Amino acid sequence: MQAFFQDRAKAVVESRLAAQLERAPNGELRRIALDKLRQNPFQPRAHIDEDRLAELAETIAKDGLIQAITVRRREGEESYDIIAGHRRAAAFKLLLERATDDAERARWTAIPAQEKLEIDDALMARLALHENFQREDLSPVEAADALAAYQAQHGLQTAQLAEELGLEYKRVQRLLRLTGAPAAVRDGVTRGVMVPVVGEAGEPLTTPKGRMKQEHRHLDLLVAIEVIRAHDHFAKKKPKKAEEETAKLVERILSEGWGFRRVSEEVERILGRGEKGAGRSDAARIDASNEGPADKPLFTKDESRLTVFLARASAHVAEHPQRAALEQELEGLLGAIRSR
């Protein structure tokens, strides 16, 4: 059931992208050599999950490419910027690297691509952000940097930025807090750390082959905002040691597996009860901010955001005894969204 709604959500997202591109006239639909392709200069994603990329490559090798990528030609050059389909192009490159004979290499050396005409930089940036914000593996730091660049380029207020991109206002406001975050926080969000897995008694657990079990931990967005709050305090009280103190706090949070409540309590302890506003997390401050509309809904009318939410929600009812009825209810919601 979860896969069903994820597929539906993906279809709605792709249809929204298609609608945004519809006004641009088509060029040729043809195969373009991989070495002629360039990344969208406004692409927010700096990293592609290798395991997911390998799965996509295997699917393409087995079933072929279902949908051509979309490109625009660079002015005065024999090269093309990818508008949509970065992962598909990366999968072709992976298959080309794995090719073992000339026939196989010939199959993957070029990819079907639809050229689009009259695509300006503003639309390129909007499409890149829209496409990538639907994917769960986009790092909050990547998202924050892309939003900040788009905001600066177009001179937008935060509320205008959220409205133009169809994103929830509070989420955008929180993400933008990461743009000026210290390196320790940004690394904690993006890279995280590998820590040993321990049992109930605190003993390290091992795999059947005797290797130490490890798990990956990273700062989520709300925790990162709380750490930034502590960093701001360190910068005022002991500026020369602010980076060091922040790095120590991030290390403790990740190594000891603190949740948001524990982090918030520690930040309140660092700030002290005398600070104005103590007792409220930065997330709560943002929620109460007067910068944006007070009645801003949790989700905007952007159908893709709603369908992604429903896709995630469906995971919680997959084993429910009333599964069939819930499936019908969720499908009805999706139908109502699509009919807007």
C-alpha positions as CSV (number, residue, x, y, z in Angstrom):
1,M,0.0,0.0,0.0
2,Q,2.8,2.4,0.9
3,A,4.5,1.8,-2.5
4,F,1.1,2.4,-4.2
5,F,0.7,5.8,-2.7
6,Q,4.3,6.7,-3.2
7,D,3.9,5.9,-6.9
8,R,0.7,8.1,-7.0
9,A,2.5,10.9,-5.3
10,K,5.4,10.6,-7.8
11,A,3.0,10.7,-10.7
12,V,1.3,13.9,-9.4
13,V,4.7,15.5,-8.9
14,E,5.8,14.7,-12.4
15,S,2.5,15.9,-13.8
16,R,3.1,19.2,-12.0
17,L,6.6,19.5,-13.5
18,A,5.1,18.7,-16.9
19,A,2.6,21.5,-16.6
20,Q,5.3,24.0,-15.7
21,L,7.2,23.0,-18.8
22,E,4.2,22.9,-21.1
23,R,4.4,26.5,-22.1
24,A,8.0,26.0,-23.4
25,P,8.1,24.9,-27.0
26,N,9.7,21.5,-27.8
27,G,12.9,21.0,-29.6
28,E,14.1,17.6,-30.8
29,L,13.5,14.3,-29.1
30,R,16.8,12.4,-29.6
31,R,19.6,10.5,-28.0
32,I,22.3,12.8,-26.5
33,A,25.8,11.6,-25.6
34,L,26.4,11.5,-21.9
35,D,29.5,13.6,-22.2
36,K,27.4,16.4,-23.7
37,L,25.2,16.7,-20.6
38,R,25.8,19.2,-17.8
39,Q,24.1,19.4,-14.4
40,N,21.4,22.0,-13.9
41,P,23.5,24.9,-12.5
42,F,20.7,25.5,-10.0
43,Q,20.6,21.8,-8.9
44,P,20.4,21.8,-5.1
45,R,21.4,18.1,-4.7
46,A,25.2,17.6,-4.1
47,H,24.9,13.9,-3.4
48,I,23.0,11.0,-4.9
49,D,22.4,7.9,-2.7
50,E,24.6,5.2,-4.3
51,D,22.3,2.3,-3.3
52,R,19.2,3.9,-4.8
53,L,21.2,4.8,-7.9
54,A,22.3,1.2,-8.3
55,E,18.6,0.1,-7.9
56,L,17.5,2.6,-10.6
57,A,20.3,1.4,-12.9
58,E,19.2,-2.2,-12.5
59,T,15.6,-1.3,-13.3
60,I,16.6,0.6,-16.5
61,A,18.9,-2.2,-17.6
62,K,16.0,-4.7,-17.2
63,D,13.0,-2.6,-18.4
64,G,14.6,0.2,-20.3
65,L,14.1,3.9,-19.8
66,I,10.4,4.7,-19.4
67,Q,10.7,8.5,-19.7
68,A,13.3,10.6,-21.5
69,I,15.2,13.2,-19.6
70,T,14.5,16.9,-20.3
71,V,17.3,19.3,-21.3
72,R,17.9,22.8,-22.7
73,R,20.8,23.6,-25.0
74,R,23.5,25.9,-23.8
75,E,23.7,29.0,-25.9
76,G,26.6,28.8,-28.4
77,E,27.6,25.4,-27.2
78,E,27.2,21.7,-28.3
79,S,26.2,20.8,-24.7
80,Y,23.0,20.6,-22.7
81,D,21.8,21.4,-19.2
82,I,19.6,18.7,-17.6
83,I,16.3,20.2,-16.5
84,A,14.8,17.0,-15.2
85,G,16.3,13.5,-15.0
86,H,19.6,13.9,-13.2
87,R,19.3,10.4,-11.5
88,R,18.3,8.8,-14.8
89,A,21.4,10.3,-16.5
90,A,23.6,9.2,-13.6
91,A,22.2,5.7,-13.9
92,F,23.1,5.6,-17.6
93,K,26.7,6.7,-16.7
94,L,26.8,3.9,-14.1
95,L,25.7,1.3,-16.6
96,L,28.2,2.6,-19.1
97,E,31.0,2.2,-16.5
98,R,29.8,-1.4,-15.9
99,A,29.6,-2.3,-19.7
100,T,31.8,-5.2,-20.7
101,D,31.6,-5.2,-24.5
102,D,31.1,-2.7,-27.4
103,A,27.4,-3.5,-27.9
104,E,26.6,-2.8,-24.2
105,R,28.7,0.4,-24.3
106,A,26.9,1.6,-27.4
107,R,23.6,1.1,-25.6
108,W,24.5,3.3,-22.6
109,T,26.7,5.9,-24.2
110,A,23.8,8.2,-25.0
111,I,20.4,8.8,-23.4
112,P,17.0,9.7,-24.9
113,A,16.3,13.4,-24.2
114,Q,13.6,15.9,-24.9
115,E,15.0,19.3,-25.7
116,K,13.0,22.3,-24.4
117,L,13.3,25.8,-25.9
118,E,13.0,29.2,-24.3
119,I,13.8,28.0,-20.8
120,D,15.4,30.8,-18.8
121,D,17.5,30.6,-15.6
122,A,14.6,31.5,-13.3
123,L,12.4,28.6,-14.5
124,M,15.4,26.3,-14.4
125,A,16.0,27.1,-10.7
126,R,12.3,26.8,-9.9
127,L,12.0,23.4,-11.6
128,A,15.2,22.1,-9.9
129,L,13.9,23.1,-6.5
130,H,10.4,21.7,-7.1
131,E,11.7,18.4,-8.3
132,N,14.2,17.8,-5.5
133,F,11.9,19.0,-2.7
134,Q,9.7,16.0,-3.3
135,R,12.6,13.5,-2.6
136,E,13.1,12.4,1.0
137,D,16.9,12.1,0.6
138,L,17.6,15.7,-0.1
139,S,19.8,17.0,2.7
140,P,18.3,19.9,4.7
141,V,21.6,21.7,4.2
142,E,21.3,21.3,0.4
143,A,17.7,22.5,0.5
144,A,18.7,25.5,2.7
145,D,21.5,26.6,0.4
146,A,19.4,26.3,-2.7
147,L,16.5,28.3,-1.1
148,A,18.9,31.0,0.1
149,A,20.5,31.3,-3.4
150,Y,17.0,31.5,-5.0
151,Q,15.9,34.0,-2.4
152,A,18.9,36.3,-3.0
153,Q,18.7,36.0,-6.7
154,H,15.1,37.1,-6.8
155,G,15.0,39.5,-3.8
156,L,12.2,37.6,-2.1
157,Q,11.0,37.8,1.5
158,T,10.7,34.4,3.2
159,A,6.9,34.4,2.9
160,Q,7.2,35.2,-0.8
161,L,9.8,32.5,-1.3
162,A,7.5,29.9,0.3
163,E,4.5,31.1,-1.7
164,E,6.4,31.1,-5.1
165,L,7.8,27.6,-4.6
166,G,4.6,26.1,-3.0
167,L,6.4,25.2,0.2
168,E,5.1,25.4,3.8
169,Y,6.2,28.7,5.3
170,K,7.5,27.4,8.6
171,R,9.6,24.8,6.9
172,V,11.2,27.4,4.7
173,Q,11.9,29.6,7.7
174,R,13.5,26.8,9.6
175,L,15.6,25.6,6.7
176,L,17.0,29.1,6.1
177,R,18.4,29.0,9.6
178,L,20.9,26.5,8.4
179,T,22.5,28.8,5.8
180,G,24.6,30.6,8.4
181,A,25.0,27.6,10.8
182,P,28.5,26.7,12.0
183,A,30.4,23.9,10.2
184,A,29.8,21.4,13.1
185,V,26.0,21.8,12.7
186,R,26.1,21.6,8.9
187,D,28.3,18.5,9.1
188,G,26.1,17.0,11.8
189,V,23.0,17.4,9.5
190,T,24.7,16.3,6.3
191,R,27.2,13.7,7.2
192,G,26.4,12.7,10.8
193,V,28.5,10.0,12.5
194,M,28.6,6.2,12.7
195,V,28.2,5.0,16.3
196,P,28.4,1.5,17.8
197,V,25.1,-0.3,18.4
198,V,24.8,-1.4,22.1
199,G,22.5,-3.8,23.9
200,E,20.2,-3.1,26.9
201,A,23.1,-3.4,29.3
202,G,25.3,-1.1,27.2
203,E,27.4,-3.9,25.7
204,P,28.5,-3.4,22.1
205,L,26.6,-5.7,19.6
206,T,28.3,-7.6,16.8
207,T,27.3,-9.1,13.5
208,P,27.4,-12.9,12.9
209,K,30.8,-12.4,11.4
210,G,32.1,-10.7,14.6
211,R,32.1,-7.2,13.3
212,M,30.9,-4.4,15.5
213,K,27.4,-3.2,14.6
214,Q,27.1,0.4,13.8
215,E,24.3,2.8,13.0
216,H,24.3,6.2,11.2
217,R,23.1,9.2,13.2
218,H,22.6,12.8,12.1
219,L,21.0,16.0,13.4
220,D,17.4,16.5,12.2
221,L,16.3,20.0,11.3
222,L,14.6,20.9,14.7
223,V,17.6,19.6,16.7
224,A,20.0,21.6,14.5
225,I,18.0,24.8,15.1
226,E,18.3,24.2,18.8
227,V,22.1,23.7,18.5
228,I,22.3,26.9,16.5
229,R,20.6,28.6,19.4
230,A,23.3,27.3,21.7
231,H,26.0,28.4,19.3
232,D,24.7,32.0,19.2
233,H,25.0,32.0,23.0
234,F,28.6,30.7,22.9
235,A,29.5,33.3,20.3
236,K,28.3,36.1,22.7
237,K,29.8,34.7,25.9
238,K,33.1,33.2,24.6
239,P,33.5,33.9,20.9
240,K,36.9,32.4,20.5
241,K,35.6,29.0,21.7
242,A,32.2,29.1,20.1
243,E,33.0,26.7,17.3
244,E,34.7,24.3,19.7
245,E,31.9,24.3,22.2
246,T,29.3,23.8,19.4
247,A,31.3,20.9,18.0
248,K,31.4,19.3,21.5
249,L,27.6,19.6,21.9
250,V,27.0,18.1,18.4
251,E,29.3,15.2,19.3
252,R,27.5,14.5,22.5
253,I,24.0,14.7,20.9
254,L,25.0,12.2,18.2
255,S,27.1,9.8,20.2
256,E,24.6,9.6,23.0
257,G,21.5,9.6,20.7
258,W,19.7,12.5,22.3
259,G,16.2,13.2,21.2
260,F,14.7,16.7,20.7
261,R,13.5,17.0,24.3
262,R,16.9,16.2,25.7
263,V,18.6,18.6,23.4
264,S,16.1,21.4,24.2
265,E,16.7,20.9,27.9
266,E,20.4,21.1,27.5
267,V,20.2,24.2,25.4
268,E,18.0,25.8,28.1
269,R,20.6,24.9,30.7
270,I,23.3,26.5,28.6
271,L,21.3,29.6,28.1
272,G,20.3,29.9,31.7
273,R,16.9,30.9,33.1
274,G,17.7,34.6,33.1
275,E,17.8,34.9,29.3
276,K,14.7,36.6,27.8
277,G,12.5,34.0,26.3
278,A,14.2,31.0,28.0
279,G,11.9,28.0,28.3
280,R,10.8,28.1,24.6
281,S,12.6,26.2,21.9
282,D,13.7,28.0,18.8
283,A,11.2,25.9,16.9
284,A,8.4,27.3,19.1
285,R,9.8,30.8,18.5
286,I,9.6,30.4,14.8
287,D,6.0,29.0,15.0
288,A,5.1,32.2,17.0
289,S,6.9,34.6,14.7
290,N,5.0,37.5,13.2
291,E,7.1,37.5,10.0
292,G,4.6,35.2,8.1
293,P,0.8,34.9,8.0
294,A,-0.6,33.7,11.3
295,D,-3.1,31.5,9.6
296,K,-0.7,29.8,7.2
297,P,-1.9,26.2,6.7
298,L,0.3,23.3,7.6
299,F,0.4,22.4,3.9
300,T,0.0,24.7,0.9
301,K,-2.4,24.0,-1.9
302,D,0.5,22.5,-3.9
303,E,-0.9,19.1,-4.7
304,S,2.5,17.4,-4.7
305,R,3.2,18.3,-1.1
306,L,-0.1,16.9,0.0
307,T,0.3,13.7,-1.9
308,V,3.7,13.1,-0.5
309,F,2.2,13.6,3.0
310,L,-0.5,11.1,2.2
311,A,2.1,8.6,0.8
312,R,4.0,8.8,4.1
313,A,0.9,8.6,6.2
314,S,-0.2,5.4,4.4
315,A,2.8,3.6,5.9
316,H,1.1,3.8,9.3
317,V,-2.0,2.0,8.2
318,A,-0.5,-0.7,6.0
319,E,-1.1,-3.4,8.7
320,H,-4.3,-2.0,10.0
321,P,-7.3,-4.5,10.3
322,Q,-9.4,-1.9,8.4
323,R,-6.8,-1.5,5.7
324,A,-9.2,-1.8,2.8
325,A,-11.4,1.0,4.1
326,L,-8.5,3.2,4.9
327,E,-7.1,2.7,1.4
328,Q,-10.4,3.8,-0.1
329,E,-10.4,6.9,2.2
330,L,-6.9,7.9,1.2
331,E,-7.6,7.3,-2.5
332,G,-10.6,9.5,-2.1
333,L,-8.4,12.3,-0.7
334,L,-6.0,11.9,-3.5
335,G,-8.9,12.1,-6.0
336,A,-10.1,15.3,-4.4
337,I,-6.6,16.8,-4.6
338,R,-6.2,15.9,-8.3
339,S,-9.6,17.4,-9.1
340,R,-8.7,20.9,-7.7
